[in-house]
Amino acid sequence: MKHLKLKSVVLILTLFAGATFSSCSDDTSELLKENQNSQKTLSTNRGNSRLLWDPVLVARTHNTGLDYIFEQLKDNPKLANIDEAMDFFEDKDKEFIISNGLNPKYESYIPSIITQEDITQSEENMKSIFSNKFVSEYEYLHNLINQANSDYNSTIETLDGYNPNKKIKSDWEYTILMTMAKVGEFSLEYWKSNVQKWAEVLNKPEQGNKTTFGFLGFDWGDVGRSDAEGAVTTAVGLFVDGTGEALCATGPEGVAATGMVIAAGGIASSAVDFYNQYLDLF
């Protein structure tokens, strides 16, 4: 992510209140039900590791959140500068998470936009608290997503079939890696299909037509990394804080909360990364 002002990252997870589901749309309620039920179907994987939450549902929530922000952006396309854009995207990210079932009293616990400074600090934390095998796999995924600019379809295919090359015994390490891969995969698929419509919404008449935006040097790897690493940074923070591990042990509600908050870590950051690239190109 480029030219971003550092904002603090809130690292506290919260529980979903079951009563709030009745206010959601049918599609949204179904997504949340899947998140809550995911603990029952998560498979055991290599070594003693297992998935603590469902990475696919996190990635789907991420993409659904981007669609939500886009719909709001259509009514507010005139963002004056990057600070205004960051505030707008962060606000709509929180709005999306709350509308998807998070009790409003926990609004302050939703992560702020993840910046490059946050990611760098998270990577330093990884080196001190996680295994060398985890760090190696993280770097592999980072480099893989970065290759999307030169081999887009192959990158998506590799991410889709990803399983750590090294034996990962820690549940948290394994689940974070799988989440990074899935969010990166879904992000690349999303922006390849939707970058044009986002650019058209932001288009200002005095700047001319931006119909060729998607072919003017858009950095696919950069936006994919911002999404995946935003989610990872949130997850790592939850591990360091200790709240995430406690919540995952509480059952389906804790699993759902974990997945939604981790997804939120990538949603707004993704939109900001796109907006920065739009500004750079035009």
N, C-alpha and C positions, 0 to 999 in steps of 0.2 A: 504494500500500500504506500502511496506517495503523498508527501506534503501534509501529513496528518498532524493535528494538534493532539498532544498526549491527554488522554482522559483516564481516570481511574477505572479499574475493573472490579466490579462487585463480585465477590467470590462466595456468596452464601446461597445455598439451594433452599427451595421451599416446597411445601406439599400442595397438591391440587385439592380443592374442596369439591367433593362429589356433587354437592347441590348445584354448583355452577354449570354443570354440563347441560342442564335443561335449557340454558340460555343460548347454547351454541347451535349452529346450523347442523343439519343432518350429516353432511360430509365431515364437518369438523368434529362432531361428536364421535363419529366412527373412527376418525384418526386417533382421538384420545383413548377410545376404548381399545384400539389396537395397541397403543403404548402401554396401557394398564395391564393388558393381557399378555404382553410380550414375555414377561418373566416366566410364564408357563411353558413357552415353546422354545426358549433359547437353548441352543445345542451346546454340548460339551465339545471342546476343540482340543488342539494339540496340548500335550502334557497334562497338567492339572488345571489349565486355564479354562474359563468359561466367560460368556458374555454377560455383563452386568446390566446392560440395557441394549436395545435393538438399534444397531447402527443404521440400518436401512430406514427405519422409521424416523430417526434423527435427520437423515438426509432428505427424506420426503417432507418433513416439517420445515426444513430449511427452504426448500423450493417453494412450498406453499406460502411461506412467509414473504419470500421475494415477490410472488404474485400479488399478495395483499398490499405490499408497499407500492407496487406498480399501479394498482388501482387507485390508491390514494394520491400518487404522484400525478395522475391524469388530471386531477382537480387542483393541483398546486405545482404546476411545472416551472414556475419562475423562482428558482433558487438563486439568490444573489451571489453567494460565494460559498466556499467550502465549509465555513463554520455554520452557516445557515443550513447547508445540506446535511451536515453531521447531526445537527439538532433535529432536523426533520426526520431523517432515517432512524435515529435512535428512538424518537417518540413513537413512530409508527411500528417499530419493532416491538416495543413494550405493549403498544395497543393490540398488536396481533397476538402476542402471547397471552395477554389477559383475556381477550375475546375467545381464545381457545381453551379456557377453563381455569386459568390461574386466578386464585382468589385475589381481588384488587388490593387487599391489605398487605400483600407481599410484593407490590409493584416495585418497591425500592430494591428488591433483591435481584431483579433482572439485570444481566450484565450490561455495562456501558459498551460503546463501540470499542472493539479490540484494535489497538494501533500497533504499528511496527515495533514501537518501544515495548509494548506489553508482550509481544511475541518473543522478542529478544530476551526479555527477563525470564519468560517461561522456559525458553530453551536452556538458559543457564540453570534454572531449577531442575530441569530434567536430568542434567549431567550429574547433579549431586544427590538426587533422590531416587532415580530410576536406574535400571540395569544398563550396562553397555550394549546389550542386545537390543533393548528398546531404542536407545539413542541411534544405533545403527539403522534400525528399521525406519525410524522417523526420518532420518536423513535420506534414506532410499526413497520414501514416499515424496518428500520435498522435491528431490531431483526429478522424480518421475512426473509429477504434476507440472514441473517447470518445462518439461519436454513437449507439452501440449502444443506449443507454438509451431513446432516442426513436424510433429506426428500426432495430430489431434485424435483421430479415431483409434489408433493403436494405444494411446495413453488411456483412453476411456476403457478399452477392452482389458488392459492389464489391471487397472484399478478394480474393475468389476470382478476379476478372478483372484484378487489379492488375498493371500494368507501369508503371515510372516515367514520369511525364509529361515529364521532362527527360532528355536524353541522358546516360547514365551510362557513362563509359568504364572506370572502375576495376572490375576483377573483384570485389574485396573490397566495395566500396561497393554494387555491383549485387546481389551475393549476400546481403549483410546486409539490404538493403531487401526483397528477395523473401522472405527468411526471416521478417522482421518481419510481413509481410502474411500469410504462411501460418500462422505460429504464432498470430497474432491471430484469424484465421478459424477455425482448428481449436479454439482455446480457447473462443470464443463458442459454437460448436456443442456442445462438450463440456459446458460448464456449463449451457447451456439444457436439456440432456437429463438431467443428473446432479445438479444442485444439490439437488433434493429428497431423493435417497437419502443424500447427504452430511449434510444437516441432520438426517435421521431417525437416523442413526448417532450423532450428537453429542447428540441429544435426551436431557435428563435428566428423569426422571419428575416431579420436584418443580417443574419449570418448565412443565409442561403440554405439550400436543401441538403440534408444529411443522409440521403437514401443509401449511400455507399459506406456508411460508418463501419459496418462489420468487416470491411475489406481494406481499411486504411491503417492497418498496423495495430489493431486491438491486441493487447497482451493477454492471451487466454490463460497462460500459466500464472500470471500475476493475480488475476481475479480468482482462479481456482485455489491458489495457495492462501489468499486472504480468507476465503471461506473455510477451508480445511484447517488452517492454522488458528483461525479465530475459535473454532469449535474445540480444538486441542488445548488452546490456552485456557479456555474456560474449564475444561475437564481437569487439566493439571492443577488449576487453582482450587478446584473442589477437593482434589485429593490432598493437597497441601493443607487446606483449611480443615479437613477431616469431616466436613458436613456431608459431602457426597457419599462417602463410604457408609455413614450412619443411615442416610436415607435409603440407599440401595438395599439395606438390610431390613427395611420396614415393609417391603412387599410391593405390590403393583403400583400403589400411589407414589411411592418413593421412586420407583423406576420411571414412571411417567414424568414426574417432576424433573428428574435428572436429564432425561432425553430432551424435554422442551427447553430447559435452560441452556443446555449445551448447544442446541440448535440456534438459540437466540444469539449465542456468541459469534456465529458466522453470518447471520442474516444481514444486520445493519452494516457490518464491516464490508460485506460483499457489495452492497449498494453504494457505499462510499467509494470503494475501489473503482467501480464502474464510473461514478461521477467524476473522479479524478482523471481517469483516462479520457473521458469525454472532454474535459477542460483542456487537457494536454493536446488533444488532437485538433481542437477548434478554439 
